[in-house]
């Protein structure tokens, strides 16, 4: 059961998945492939604009986002929105499982 606020609406008691993510966590995509490591985390409603195309940047800011330091020498960093996080495993160093493939993530501007 969720607590009721002063307006009679239920307030969520669960922490959002993006709030459980820390810099340094391993990121895997929906196929289980390594997508990189978290290099930055921003909570939903942030004013910190990601280095990506207009439209995508605003969507990421609204949902919260992770910047993922890509794997491989030629990989660009990518962004995953809070809505694309399927699960967070709070081990050491921790794992973020995405609900999309790595290739579907928007790339950071170079």
N, CA, C and O atoms as a GROMACS GRO file, in nm:
protein
  440
    1UNK      N    1   0.084  -0.118   0.000
    1UNK     CA    2   0.000   0.000   0.000
    1UNK      C    3   0.088   0.124   0.000
    1UNK      O    4   0.192   0.128   0.067
    2UNK      N    5   0.047   0.226  -0.076
    2UNK     CA    6   0.125   0.348  -0.088
    2UNK      C    7   0.066   0.457   0.001
    2UNK      O    8  -0.055   0.460   0.021
    3UNK      N    9   0.150   0.545   0.055
    3UNK     CA   10   0.098   0.656   0.136
    3UNK      C   11   0.017   0.752   0.050
    3UNK      O   12   0.040   0.764  -0.070
    4UNK      N   13  -0.078   0.819   0.113
    4UNK     CA   14  -0.164   0.917   0.045
    4UNK      C   15  -0.115   1.057   0.082
    4UNK      O   16  -0.092   1.086   0.200
    5UNK      N   17  -0.101   1.144  -0.020
    5UNK     CA   18  -0.056   1.280   0.008
    5UNK      C   19  -0.173   1.370   0.044
    5UNK      O   20  -0.287   1.323   0.055
    6UNK      N   21  -0.147   1.498   0.064
    6UNK     CA   22  -0.250   1.593   0.107
    6UNK      C   23  -0.362   1.612   0.007
    6UNK      O   24  -0.468   1.663   0.041
    7UNK      N   25  -0.340   1.570  -0.118
    7UNK     CA   26  -0.442   1.585  -0.221
    7UNK      C   27  -0.521   1.457  -0.244
    7UNK      O   28  -0.606   1.451  -0.332
    8UNK      N   29  -0.492   1.355  -0.164
    8UNK     CA   30  -0.564   1.229  -0.174
    8UNK      C   31  -0.513   1.136  -0.282
    8UNK      O   32  -0.580   1.038  -0.317
    9UNK      N   33  -0.395   1.164  -0.335
    9UNK     CA   34  -0.338   1.076  -0.436
    9UNK      C   35  -0.226   0.992  -0.375
    9UNK      O   36  -0.159   1.035  -0.281
   10UNK      N   37  -0.210   0.875  -0.429
   10UNK     CA   38  -0.105   0.786  -0.379
   10UNK      C   39   0.031   0.837  -0.424
   10UNK      O   40   0.047   0.883  -0.537
   11UNK      N   41   0.127   0.829  -0.335
   11UNK     CA   42   0.264   0.866  -0.369
   11UNK      C   43   0.347   0.739  -0.375
   11UNK      O   44   0.339   0.657  -0.284
   12UNK      N   45   0.426   0.722  -0.480
   12UNK     CA   46   0.504   0.599  -0.493
   12UNK      C   47   0.608   0.586  -0.382
   12UNK      O   48   0.669   0.685  -0.341
   13UNK      N   49   0.626   0.464  -0.336
   13UNK     CA   50   0.725   0.439  -0.231
   13UNK      C   51   0.850   0.372  -0.287
   13UNK      O   52   0.952   0.366  -0.219
   14UNK      N   53   0.842   0.321  -0.409
   14UNK     CA   54   0.958   0.254  -0.469
   14UNK      C   55   1.055   0.357  -0.526
   14UNK      O   56   1.014   0.458  -0.582
   15UNK      N   57   1.182   0.329  -0.510
   15UNK     CA   58   1.286   0.413  -0.568
   15UNK      C   59   1.295   0.381  -0.717
   15UNK      O   60   1.289   0.264  -0.756
   16UNK      N   61   1.309   0.485  -0.800
   16UNK     CA   62   1.323   0.461  -0.943
   16UNK      C   63   1.453   0.386  -0.970
   16UNK      O   64   1.548   0.395  -0.892
   17UNK      N   65   1.455   0.313  -1.079
   17UNK     CA   66   1.575   0.236  -1.112
   17UNK      C   67   1.695   0.326  -1.136
   17UNK      O   68   1.806   0.292  -1.095
   18UNK      N   69   1.675   0.440  -1.203
   18UNK     CA   70   1.788   0.530  -1.230
   18UNK      C   71   1.849   0.582  -1.100
   18UNK      O   72   1.968   0.612  -1.095
   19UNK      N   73   1.770   0.593  -0.995
   19UNK     CA   74   1.820   0.641  -0.866
   19UNK      C   75   1.911   0.537  -0.799
   19UNK      O   76   1.987   0.571  -0.708
   20UNK      N   77   1.904   0.413  -0.843
   20UNK     CA   78   1.987   0.306  -0.785
   20UNK      C   79   2.118   0.286  -0.859
   20UNK      O   80   2.200   0.203  -0.820
   21UNK      N   81   2.138   0.362  -0.966
   21UNK     CA   82   2.258   0.346  -1.050
   21UNK      C   83   2.370   0.435  -0.998
   21UNK      O   84   2.348   0.550  -0.960
   22UNK      N   85   2.492   0.381  -0.998
   22UNK     CA   86   2.611   0.456  -0.959
   22UNK      C   87   2.713   0.455  -1.072
   22UNK      O   88   2.717   0.362  -1.152
   23UNK      N   89   2.795   0.558  -1.076
   23UNK     CA   90   2.905   0.565  -1.172
   23UNK      C   91   2.995   0.443  -1.150
   23UNK      O   92   3.024   0.407  -1.036
   24UNK      N   93   3.038   0.382  -1.259
   24UNK     CA   94   3.125   0.265  -1.253
   24UNK      C   95   3.054   0.133  -1.270
   24UNK      O   96   3.118   0.030  -1.293
   25UNK      N   97   2.919   0.133  -1.260
   25UNK     CA   98   2.845   0.008  -1.279
   25UNK      C   99   2.859  -0.041  -1.423
   25UNK      O  100   2.870   0.039  -1.516
   26UNK      N  101   2.859  -0.173  -1.440
   26UNK     CA  102   2.863  -0.236  -1.571
   26UNK      C  103   2.724  -0.226  -1.632
   26UNK      O  104   2.623  -0.242  -1.563
   27UNK      N  105   2.718  -0.199  -1.764
   27UNK     CA  106   2.590  -0.190  -1.835
   27UNK      C  107   2.585  -0.302  -1.938
   27UNK      O  108   2.677  -0.318  -2.018
   28UNK      N  109   2.476  -0.380  -1.936
   28UNK     CA  110   2.453  -0.484  -2.036
   28UNK      C  111   2.321  -0.456  -2.105
   28UNK      O  112   2.227  -0.405  -2.044
   29UNK      N  113   2.315  -0.489  -2.234
   29UNK     CA  114   2.193  -0.463  -2.310
   29UNK      C  115   2.094  -0.579  -2.294
   29UNK      O  116   2.119  -0.673  -2.220
   30UNK      N  117   1.982  -0.570  -2.366
   30UNK     CA  118   1.876  -0.670  -2.351
   30UNK      C  119   1.918  -0.809  -2.399
   30UNK      O  120   1.856  -0.908  -2.362
   31UNK      N  121   2.022  -0.817  -2.481
   31UNK     CA  122   2.074  -0.947  -2.526
   31UNK      C  123   2.181  -1.001  -2.431
   31UNK      O  124   2.231  -1.112  -2.451
   32UNK      N  125   2.216  -0.923  -2.329
   32UNK     CA  126   2.319  -0.964  -2.235
   32UNK      C  127   2.459  -0.924  -2.276
   32UNK      O  128   2.556  -0.961  -2.211
   33UNK      N  129   2.471  -0.848  -2.386
   33UNK     CA  130   2.602  -0.803  -2.434
   33UNK      C  131   2.650  -0.682  -2.356
   33UNK      O  132   2.570  -0.597  -2.314
   34UNK      N  133   2.780  -0.674  -2.336
   34UNK     CA  134   2.841  -0.562  -2.264
   34UNK      C  135   2.823  -0.433  -2.343
   34UNK      O  136   2.861  -0.425  -2.460
   35UNK      N  137   2.764  -0.332  -2.280
   35UNK     CA  138   2.745  -0.201  -2.344
   35UNK      C  139   2.844  -0.099  -2.291
   35UNK      O  140   2.856   0.010  -2.348
   36UNK      N  141   2.916  -0.130  -2.184
   36UNK     CA  142   3.013  -0.038  -2.128
   36UNK      C  143   2.993  -0.020  -1.978
   36UNK      O  144   2.940  -0.108  -1.910
   37UNK      N  145   3.038   0.095  -1.930
   37UNK     CA  146   3.024   0.130  -1.787
   37UNK      C  147   2.959   0.266  -1.774
   37UNK      O  148   2.975   0.352  -1.860
   38UNK      N  149   2.887   0.284  -1.665
   38UNK     CA  150   2.822   0.412  -1.638
   38UNK      C  151   2.929   0.516  -1.605
   38UNK      O  152   3.010   0.496  -1.515
   39UNK      N  153   2.928   0.627  -1.680
   39UNK     CA  154   3.023   0.735  -1.653
   39UNK      C  155   2.954   0.858  -1.594
   39UNK      O  156   3.022   0.948  -1.543
   40UNK      N  157   2.821   0.864  -1.600
   40UNK     CA  158   2.746   0.974  -1.540
   40UNK      C  159   2.600   0.931  -1.522
   40UNK      O  160   2.548   0.850  -1.599
   41UNK      N  161   2.536   0.986  -1.419
   41UNK     CA  162   2.395   0.958  -1.391
   41UNK      C  163   2.325   1.090  -1.364
   41UNK      O  164   2.375   1.173  -1.288
   42UNK      N  165   2.209   1.109  -1.426
   42UNK     CA  166   2.125   1.226  -1.398
   42UNK      C  167   1.984   1.177  -1.367
   42UNK      O  168   1.930   1.091  -1.437
   43UNK      N  169   1.924   1.233  -1.264
   43UNK     CA  170   1.790   1.195  -1.222
   43UNK      C  171   1.684   1.260  -1.311
   43UNK      O  172   1.713   1.360  -1.378
   44UNK      N  173   1.561   1.206  -1.314
   44UNK     CA  174   1.454   1.265  -1.394
   44UNK      C  175   1.433   1.413  -1.359
   44UNK      O  176   1.439   1.453  -1.243
   45UNK      N  177   1.409   1.493  -1.463
   45UNK     CA  178   1.386   1.635  -1.445
   45UNK      C  179   1.512   1.718  -1.433
   45UNK      O  180   1.506   1.835  -1.396
   46UNK      N  181   1.627   1.659  -1.462
   46UNK     CA  182   1.754   1.730  -1.450
   46UNK      C  183   1.762   1.849  -1.546
   46UNK      O  184   1.696   1.851  -1.649
   47UNK      N  185   1.844   1.946  -1.510
   47UNK     CA  186   1.874   2.058  -1.599
   47UNK      C  187   2.005   2.034  -1.675
   47UNK      O  188   2.044   2.117  -1.758
   48UNK      N  189   2.072   1.923  -1.648
   48UNK     CA  190   2.200   1.892  -1.713
   48UNK      C  191   2.171   1.830  -1.849
   48UNK      O  192   2.119   1.718  -1.859
   49UNK      N  193   2.206   1.903  -1.954
   49UNK     CA  194   2.176   1.860  -2.091
   49UNK      C  195   2.283   1.763  -2.141
   49UNK      O  196   2.402   1.794  -2.136
   50UNK      N  197   2.240   1.645  -2.190
   50UNK     CA  198   2.337   1.551  -2.246
   50UNK      C  199   2.387   1.598  -2.382
   50UNK      O  200   2.319   1.673  -2.452
   51UNK      N  201   2.506   1.552  -2.419
   51UNK     CA  202   2.568   1.588  -2.547
   51UNK      C  203   2.513   1.501  -2.659
   51UNK      O  204   2.582   1.412  -2.710
   52UNK      N  205   2.389   1.527  -2.697
   52UNK     CA  206   2.326   1.452  -2.805
   52UNK      C  207   2.227   1.542  -2.876
   52UNK      O  208   2.210   1.658  -2.838
   53UNK      N  209   2.162   1.491  -2.979
   53UNK     CA  210   2.074   1.572  -3.064
   53UNK      C  211   1.956   1.631  -2.987
   53UNK      O  212   1.906   1.572  -2.891
   54UNK      N  213   1.911   1.749  -3.032
   54UNK     CA  214   1.792   1.812  -2.976
   54UNK      C  215   1.675   1.715  -2.992
   54UNK      O  216   1.671   1.638  -3.088
   55UNK      N  217   1.583   1.720  -2.902
   55UNK     CA  218   1.470   1.626  -2.902
   55UNK      C  219   1.505   1.504  -2.818
   55UNK      O  220   1.434   1.472  -2.723
   56UNK      N  221   1.612   1.438  -2.854
   56UNK     CA  222   1.659   1.324  -2.774
   56UNK      C  223   1.708   1.375  -2.639
   56UNK      O  224   1.681   1.314  -2.536
   57UNK      N  225   1.781   1.486  -2.640
   57UNK     CA  226   1.835   1.542  -2.516
   57UNK      C  227   1.722   1.575  -2.419
   57UNK      O  228   1.732   1.544  -2.300
   58UNK      N  229   1.616   1.638  -2.468
   58UNK     CA  230   1.504   1.676  -2.380
   58UNK      C  231   1.433   1.553  -2.324
   58UNK      O  232   1.391   1.552  -2.208
   59UNK      N  233   1.419   1.449  -2.406
   59UNK     CA  234   1.357   1.326  -2.359
   59UNK      C  235   1.441   1.262  -2.248
   59UNK      O  236   1.388   1.216  -2.147
   60UNK      N  237   1.573   1.261  -2.267
   60UNK     CA  238   1.662   1.205  -2.166
   60UNK      C  239   1.656   1.285  -2.036
   60UNK      O  240   1.653   1.227  -1.927
   61UNK      N  241   1.653   1.417  -2.047
   61UNK     CA  242   1.646   1.503  -1.928
   61UNK      C  243   1.517   1.478  -1.851
   61UNK      O  244   1.517   1.480  -1.727
   62UNK      N  245   1.408   1.457  -1.921
   62UNK     CA  246   1.279   1.433  -1.856
   62UNK      C  247   1.276   1.299  -1.783
   62UNK      O  248   1.225   1.290  -1.671
   63UNK      N  249   1.331   1.195  -1.846
   63UNK     CA  250   1.325   1.060  -1.789
   63UNK      C  251   1.441   1.027  -1.697
   63UNK      O  252   1.439   0.925  -1.629
   64UNK      N  253   1.544   1.114  -1.694
   64UNK     CA  254   1.668   1.079  -1.627
   64UNK      C  255   1.750   0.994  -1.723
   64UNK      O  256   1.695   0.930  -1.813
   65UNK      N  257   1.882   0.992  -1.705
   65UNK     CA  258   1.963   0.918  -1.800
   65UNK      C  259   2.098   0.876  -1.743
   65UNK      O  260   2.144   0.927  -1.641
   66UNK      N  261   2.158   0.780  -1.814
   66UNK     CA  262   2.294   0.734  -1.785
   66UNK      C  263   2.379   0.765  -1.906
   66UNK      O  264   2.335   0.747  -2.019
   67UNK      N  265   2.500   0.810  -1.884
   67UNK     CA  266   2.597   0.815  -1.992
   67UNK      C  267   2.679   0.688  -1.979
   67UNK      O  268   2.731   0.658  -1.872
   68UNK      N  269   2.689   0.615  -2.089
   68UNK     CA  270   2.757   0.486  -2.089
   68UNK      C  271   2.886   0.500  -2.169
   68UNK      O  272   2.883   0.530  -2.288
   69UNK      N  273   2.998   0.477  -2.102
   69UNK     CA  274   3.129   0.477  -2.166
   69UNK      C  275   3.139   0.348  -2.246
   69UNK      O  276   3.150   0.240  -2.188
   70UNK      N  277   3.135   0.359  -2.378
   70UNK     CA  278   3.128   0.243  -2.466
   70UNK      C  279   3.248   0.152  -2.456
   70UNK      O  280   3.355   0.192  -2.409
   71UNK      N  281   3.230   0.029  -2.501
   71UNK     CA  282   3.338  -0.069  -2.501
   71UNK      C  283   3.408  -0.067  -2.636
   71UNK      O  284   3.347  -0.034  -2.737
   72UNK      N  285   3.533  -0.102  -2.638
   72UNK     CA  286   3.610  -0.107  -2.762
   72UNK      C  287   3.676   0.026  -2.793
   72UNK      O  288   3.629   0.131  -2.750
   73UNK      N  289   3.784   0.020  -2.868
   73UNK     CA  290   3.864   0.139  -2.898
   73UNK      C  291   3.791   0.241  -2.983
   73UNK      O  292   3.815   0.361  -2.968
   74UNK      N  293   3.701   0.198  -3.071
   74UNK     CA  294   3.633   0.290  -3.160
   74UNK      C  295   3.490   0.322  -3.116
   74UNK      O  296   3.415   0.383  -3.193
   75UNK      N  297   3.452   0.283  -2.997
   75UNK     CA  298   3.315   0.304  -2.951
   75UNK      C  299   3.291   0.445  -2.904
   75UNK      O  300   3.375   0.506  -2.837
   76UNK      N  301   3.176   0.497  -2.940
   76UNK     CA  302   3.131   0.625  -2.886
   76UNK      C  303   3.056   0.599  -2.756
   76UNK      O  304   3.004   0.491  -2.733
   77UNK      N  305   3.053   0.701  -2.670
   77UNK     CA  306   2.967   0.693  -2.554
   77UNK      C  307   2.823   0.700  -2.600
   77UNK      O  308   2.792   0.759  -2.704
   78UNK      N  309   2.734   0.639  -2.523
   78UNK     CA  310   2.592   0.640  -2.554
   78UNK      C  311   2.515   0.685  -2.431
   78UNK      O  312   2.571   0.698  -2.322
   79UNK      N  313   2.386   0.708  -2.450
   79UNK     CA  314   2.297   0.745  -2.340
   79UNK      C  315   2.183   0.645  -2.330
   79UNK      O  316   2.130   0.600  -2.432
   80UNK      N  317   2.145   0.610  -2.208
   80UNK     CA  318   2.028   0.527  -2.183
   80UNK      C  319   1.934   0.607  -2.094
   80UNK      O  320   1.976   0.661  -1.992
   81UNK      N  321   1.808   0.614  -2.133
   81UNK     CA  322   1.711   0.687  -2.051
   81UNK      C  323   1.670   0.601  -1.933
   81UNK      O  324   1.686   0.479  -1.934
   82UNK      N  325   1.618   0.665  -1.832
   82UNK     CA  326   1.568   0.592  -1.716
   82UNK      C  327   1.462   0.490  -1.754
   82UNK      O  328   1.449   0.386  -1.688
   83UNK      N  329   1.386   0.519  -1.861
   83UNK     CA  330   1.282   0.427  -1.909
   83UNK      C  331   1.340   0.303  -1.975
   83UNK      O  332   1.268   0.205  -1.994
   84UNK      N  333   1.467   0.306  -2.012
   84UNK     CA  334   1.530   0.192  -2.079
   84UNK      C  335   1.604   0.100  -1.982
   84UNK      O  336   1.668   0.004  -2.025
   85UNK      N  337   1.595   0.128  -1.854
   85UNK     CA  338   1.659   0.044  -1.753
   85UNK      C  339   1.560  -0.064  -1.712
   85UNK      O  340   1.451  -0.034  -1.661
   86UNK      N  341   1.597  -0.190  -1.734
   86UNK     CA  342   1.510  -0.302  -1.698
   86UNK      C  343   1.532  -0.345  -1.554
   86UNK      O  344   1.438  -0.385  -1.485
   87UNK      N  345   1.658  -0.337  -1.507
   87UNK     CA  346   1.690  -0.385  -1.372
   87UNK      C  347   1.825  -0.330  -1.330
   87UNK      O  348   1.910  -0.298  -1.413
   88UNK      N  349   1.844  -0.319  -1.200
   88UNK     CA  350   1.972  -0.279  -1.142
   88UNK      C  351   2.008  -0.383  -1.037
   88UNK      O  352   1.931  -0.407  -0.944
   89UNK      N  353   2.124  -0.444  -1.053
   89UNK     CA  354   2.171  -0.544  -0.957
   89UNK      C  355   2.276  -0.477  -0.871
   89UNK      O  356   2.382  -0.437  -0.919
   90UNK      N  357   2.246  -0.465  -0.742
   90UNK     CA  358   2.329  -0.388  -0.649
   90UNK      C  359   2.443  -0.471  -0.591
   90UNK      O  360   2.458  -0.480  -0.469
   91UNK      N  361   2.523  -0.532  -0.677
   91UNK     CA  362   2.642  -0.604  -0.634
   91UNK      C  363   2.761  -0.512  -0.646
   91UNK      O  364   2.745  -0.392  -0.668
   92UNK      N  365   2.879  -0.567  -0.633
   92UNK     CA  366   3.001  -0.490  -0.655
   92UNK      C  367   3.064  -0.536  -0.784
   92UNK      O  368   3.102  -0.652  -0.788
   93UNK      N  369   3.079  -0.461  -0.889
   93UNK     CA  370   3.057  -0.318  -0.900
   93UNK      C  371   2.913  -0.281  -0.933
   93UNK      O  372   2.880  -0.162  -0.941
   94UNK      N  373   2.827  -0.378  -0.952
   94UNK     CA  374   2.687  -0.352  -0.986
   94UNK      C  375   2.665  -0.365  -1.135
   94UNK      O  376   2.754  -0.340  -1.216
   95UNK      N  377   2.543  -0.404  -1.170
   95UNK     CA  378   2.509  -0.423  -1.311
   95UNK      C  379   2.378  -0.352  -1.341
   95UNK      O  380   2.282  -0.361  -1.264
   96UNK      N  381   2.377  -0.280  -1.453
   96UNK     CA  382   2.255  -0.217  -1.504
   96UNK      C  383   2.214  -0.296  -1.627
   96UNK      O  384   2.290  -0.305  -1.724
   97UNK      N  385   2.094  -0.354  -1.623
   97UNK     CA  386   2.042  -0.428  -1.738
   97UNK      C  387   1.945  -0.337  -1.813
   97UNK      O  388   1.851  -0.282  -1.754
   98UNK      N  389   1.967  -0.323  -1.942
   98UNK     CA  390   1.881  -0.239  -2.025
   98UNK      C  391   1.771  -0.322  -2.091
   98UNK      O  392   1.783  -0.443  -2.105
   99UNK      N  393   1.664  -0.254  -2.130
   99UNK     CA  394   1.553  -0.321  -2.199
   99UNK      C  395   1.565  -0.310  -2.350
   99UNK      O  396   1.476  -0.352  -2.423
  100UNK      N  397   1.676  -0.253  -2.398
  100UNK     CA  398   1.700  -0.234  -2.541
  100UNK      C  399   1.840  -0.285  -2.576
  100UNK      O  400   1.923  -0.309  -2.488
  101UNK      N  401   1.864  -0.300  -2.706
  101UNK     CA  402   1.996  -0.337  -2.753
  101UNK      C  403   2.090  -0.217  -2.751
  101UNK      O  404   2.046  -0.102  -2.763
  102UNK      N  405   2.218  -0.242  -2.736
  102UNK     CA  406   2.319  -0.136  -2.733
  102UNK      C  407   2.312  -0.048  -2.857
  102UNK      O  408   2.329   0.074  -2.848
  103UNK      N  409   2.287  -0.108  -2.973
  103UNK     CA  410   2.282  -0.032  -3.098
  103UNK      C  411   2.164   0.064  -3.106
  103UNK      O  412   2.162   0.153  -3.192
  104UNK      N  413   2.064   0.048  -3.019
  104UNK     CA  414   1.947   0.135  -3.018
  104UNK      C  415   1.967   0.260  -2.933
  104UNK      O  416   1.884   0.351  -2.936
  105UNK      N  417   2.076   0.267  -2.858
  105UNK     CA  418   2.100   0.381  -2.770
  105UNK      C  419   2.151   0.501  -2.850
  105UNK      O  420   2.231   0.484  -2.941
  106UNK      N  421   2.104   0.622  -2.816
  106UNK     CA  422   2.156   0.741  -2.885
  106UNK      C  423   2.302   0.764  -2.851
  106UNK      O  424   2.344   0.746  -2.736
  107UNK      N  425   2.379   0.804  -2.950
  107UNK     CA  426   2.522   0.827  -2.932
  107UNK      C  427   2.548   0.969  -2.883
  107UNK      O  428   2.476   1.063  -2.915
  108UNK      N  429   2.653   0.980  -2.804
  108UNK     CA  430   2.699   1.112  -2.758
  108UNK      C  431   2.767   1.182  -2.874
  108UNK      O  432   2.830   1.118  -2.959
  109UNK      N  433   2.754   1.314  -2.878
  109UNK     CA  434   2.824   1.393  -2.980
  109UNK      C  435   2.973   1.384  -2.952
  109UNK      O  436   3.016   1.380  -2.836
  110UNK      N  437   3.050   1.382  -3.056
  110UNK     CA  438   3.196   1.368  -3.039
  110UNK      C  439   3.262   1.503  -3.031
  110UNK      O  440   3.384   1.511  -3.017
   0.00000   0.00000   0.00000
